[in-house]
Amino acid sequence: MTDRKTLLDRAARDAEERVLFSHILDLCERSRTRNTPAHTDFLSPSEQRGTEELLHAATWHDGWAFTGGYARAERRMLCFLPDWQEEPDAEACMAALRVRWHETDELTHRDLLGSLMALGVVRGRIGDILVSPGAADVLVCADIAEYLQNEWTGAGRAKLHAERIALTALCVPELKVKELRDTVATLRLDAVAATGFSMSHAKAAELIASGRVQLNYRETSKPDTAVRAGDVVSARGLGKFELAEVGGLSKKGRTAICVRRYL
């Protein structure tokens, strides 16, 4: 295995990420040495991508998995598995809370997240927040669930009531997407982003060069970066899309693509 310092030098993009990755390496070593489960707090998609690169660079290709409480979770925990455990035990490391408020109040994801952070809960302790009319299901680290049940009583002027529910009872909103089909001269990031964000090629290139675009949740400022089927492209203020399909060549030598934009 590559030595620890070299791994961190290669994988970490800044000091904050270096601290996170060092902690992850410690958890991995502890789990392997003691043959016991271990897990992180909730990681953002960008942190998950960086962590995957870190572990693959360390030649640790198995013995770990991500879980966020449900199939399409965006924020997920990294779980290290002992040799006697095949899958993460999500119920052991996270909990689901259902919070309700009066039907005349309208609360958003931002309102709920802000009220949690006002209680001193840092972002990594909170998973996805699934908002429905009059209620929301919130994933949190298991060890703070009881505290939040008792103390999370309001968001702004709205009064909240929180109760614990099983992960299997989560109310997951329907995923809304729009498919766009086009042809591109090349599978460059700027060409595909022009289709995905419905803008000109030149404007897409400018957007990427400005540092506002992420490819697979990692920032890139190079318009000529190659993209492949399954890649996710996001831009601040514009949302995100997935390059769902890459087809064959047209008579004019252009490549057919299908992007799936998240609404």
C-alpha positions in Angstrom: 0.0 0.0 0.0 1.2 3.5 -0.7 2.3 5.3 2.5 -0.1 7.5 4.3 1.5 10.8 3.6 1.7 10.1 -0.1 -2.0 9.0 -0.2 -3.1 12.2 1.5 -0.9 14.4 -0.7 -2.5 12.8 -3.8 -6.1 12.6 -2.7 -6.8 15.7 -0.6 -7.6 18.9 -2.4 -7.3 21.2 0.7 -6.5 21.1 4.4 -10.1 20.4 5.4 -10.3 17.4 3.1 -6.9 16.2 4.4 -8.3 16.1 7.9 -11.3 14.1 6.8 -9.3 11.6 4.8 -6.8 11.1 7.6 -9.8 10.3 9.9 -11.1 7.9 7.3 -7.8 6.1 7.1 -7.7 5.8 10.9 -11.2 4.3 10.9 -10.3 1.8 8.2 -7.1 0.7 10.1 -9.1 0.3 13.4 -11.8 -1.7 11.7 -9.3 -4.0 10.0 -7.1 -4.4 13.1 -10.0 -5.1 15.5 -12.3 -6.8 12.9 -15.2 -4.6 14.1 -17.6 -2.3 12.2 -16.8 1.4 11.9 -18.4 4.3 10.1 -18.1 8.0 9.4 -20.7 10.7 9.8 -22.7 11.6 6.7 -20.6 12.5 3.7 -21.5 14.9 0.9 -21.4 13.5 -2.7 -18.1 15.3 -3.3 -16.6 13.8 -0.1 -17.8 10.3 -1.1 -16.2 10.7 -4.5 -12.9 11.8 -2.9 -13.1 9.0 -0.4 -13.6 6.4 -3.2 -10.5 7.7 -4.9 -8.5 7.6 -1.7 -9.5 4.0 -0.8 -8.8 2.7 -4.4 -5.4 4.4 -4.3 -4.8 2.6 -1.0 -5.7 -0.7 -2.9 -8.7 -1.2 -0.5 -11.3 -2.3 -3.0 -13.6 -4.2 -0.7 -14.5 -4.3 3.0 -16.4 -1.0 2.8 -19.7 0.4 1.5 -21.8 3.5 1.6 -25.3 3.7 3.0 -27.6 6.6 3.4 -30.8 4.9 4.7 -32.5 4.4 1.3 -31.6 3.6 -2.2 -31.2 7.1 -3.7 -29.7 8.8 -0.7 -27.4 11.7 -1.6 -25.6 12.1 1.7 -24.3 8.7 2.9 -22.1 7.2 5.6 -19.0 5.2 4.7 -19.1 1.9 6.6 -16.1 -0.4 7.1 -17.1 -4.0 7.3 -15.4 -6.7 9.4 -15.0 -10.1 7.6 -18.2 -11.4 9.3 -20.4 -8.6 8.0 -21.5 -8.5 4.3 -23.5 -5.3 4.3 -23.7 -2.1 6.5 -26.2 -2.2 9.4 -27.8 1.1 8.7 -30.2 0.9 11.7 -27.1 0.7 14.0 -25.5 3.9 12.8 -28.3 6.2 11.7 -31.9 7.0 12.6 -34.9 8.5 10.8 -37.0 11.3 12.4 -40.3 12.4 11.0 -41.1 16.0 11.9 -44.5 17.5 11.5 -45.7 21.1 11.6 -49.1 22.9 11.2 -50.5 22.7 7.8 -50.6 26.5 7.5 -46.8 26.8 7.8 -44.6 26.2 4.8 -41.1 24.9 5.6 -38.3 24.2 3.1 -35.2 22.1 3.3 -33.2 25.2 4.1 -35.6 26.1 7.0 -35.2 22.7 8.6 -31.5 22.5 8.1 -31.1 25.9 9.6 -33.1 25.0 12.7 -31.0 21.9 13.2 -27.7 23.9 13.0 -29.2 26.5 15.4 -29.2 23.6 17.9 -25.5 23.1 17.4 -25.8 20.1 15.1 -23.0 20.2 12.5 -23.8 19.3 8.9 -22.0 16.0 8.9 -24.4 14.6 11.6 -27.4 15.1 9.3 -28.2 13.0 6.2 -30.9 13.7 3.6 -33.9 15.9 4.5 -37.0 14.6 2.6 -39.6 17.3 2.6 -43.3 16.6 2.0 -46.4 18.8 2.6 -46.6 19.4 6.3 -43.8 17.0 7.2 -40.3 15.9 6.5 -38.3 12.7 7.1 -34.7 13.4 8.3 -31.8 11.1 8.5 -29.4 11.7 11.5 -26.6 9.9 13.3 -28.2 7.4 15.7 -26.5 8.9 18.8 -28.3 12.3 18.4 -31.8 11.0 17.6 -33.1 11.1 21.2 -31.7 14.6 21.7 -33.4 15.9 18.6 -36.7 14.2 19.5 -36.7 16.3 22.7 -35.1 19.5 21.6 -36.0 20.1 18.0 -39.3 21.9 18.6 -39.3 24.7 16.1 -38.1 26.1 12.8 -38.5 29.9 12.8 -42.0 30.6 14.0 -43.2 27.1 13.1 -43.6 24.6 15.9 -42.3 21.1 15.2 -43.1 17.6 16.6 -40.4 15.0 16.0 -40.8 11.2 16.3 -38.6 8.4 15.4 -39.6 6.1 12.5 -38.1 3.0 10.9 -35.8 3.5 7.9 -38.3 1.3 6.0 -41.0 3.9 6.7 -39.2 6.8 5.0 -41.4 8.9 2.6 -39.1 9.4 -0.4 -40.4 12.0 -2.9 -40.7 10.9 -6.5 -37.6 11.7 -8.5 -38.5 14.2 -11.3 -36.4 14.2 -14.4 -36.5 15.5 -17.9 -34.8 13.7 -20.7 -33.0 15.7 -23.4 -31.6 14.1 -26.6 -29.0 15.8 -28.8 -25.9 15.1 -30.8 -22.5 16.5 -30.0 -19.3 16.8 -32.0 -17.3 15.4 -29.1 -17.9 14.1 -25.5 -16.2 17.1 -24.0 -17.7 18.5 -20.8 -18.5 21.9 -22.4 -20.4 20.2 -25.3 -22.4 17.9 -23.0 -23.1 20.7 -20.5 -24.4 22.9 -23.3 -27.1 20.2 -23.9 -27.7 19.5 -20.2 -28.1 23.2 -19.2 -29.8 24.3 -22.5 -27.2 26.9 -23.4 -24.6 27.7 -26.1 -21.4 25.8 -26.3 -19.4 29.0 -25.6 -21.5 29.9 -22.6 -21.0 26.4 -21.2 -17.3 26.6 -21.7 -17.3 30.0 -19.8 -19.3 28.5 -17.0 -16.9 25.7 -16.5 -13.8 27.9 -16.7 -15.3 30.1 -14.0 -15.2 27.2 -11.5 -18.9 26.8 -11.1 -19.2 23.3 -12.5 -18.6 19.9 -10.9 -18.1 16.6 -12.7 -19.1 13.7 -10.5 -19.2 16.1 -7.6 -15.6 17.2 -8.0 -14.9 20.7 -9.2 -13.3 21.0 -12.6 -12.4 24.2 -14.6 -11.4 22.4 -17.8 -14.0 22.6 -20.6 -12.2 19.9 -22.6 -12.6 17.3 -19.8 -13.9 14.0 -21.2 -17.2 12.7 -19.9 -18.7 9.2 -20.0 -22.1 7.6 -19.7 -23.2 7.7 -16.0 -21.3 10.9 -15.2 -23.1 13.5 -13.2 -22.6 17.2 -14.0 -23.8 20.0 -11.6 -23.5 23.8 -11.7 -24.2 26.2 -8.9 -27.6 27.8 -9.5 -28.5 25.5 -12.4 -28.9 22.1 -10.8 -27.5 18.9 -12.2 -27.9 16.3 -14.9 -26.7 12.8 -15.7 -25.2 11.7 -19.0 -27.6 8.8 -19.2 -26.8 7.4 -22.7 -24.1 7.7 -25.3 -25.2 6.4 -28.7 -23.6 5.9 -32.1 -22.4 8.4 -34.7 -24.7 10.2 -37.0 -24.1 10.6 -40.8 -22.3 13.8 -40.0 -20.0 12.1 -37.5 -21.7 13.5 -34.4 -22.3 11.4 -31.3 -25.9 10.9 -30.0 -26.4 11.5 -26.3 -29.3 11.5 -23.8 -29.0 13.6 -20.7 -31.4 13.2 -17.7 -31.9 16.6 -16.0 -33.1 16.6 -12.4 -36.0 19.0 -11.8 
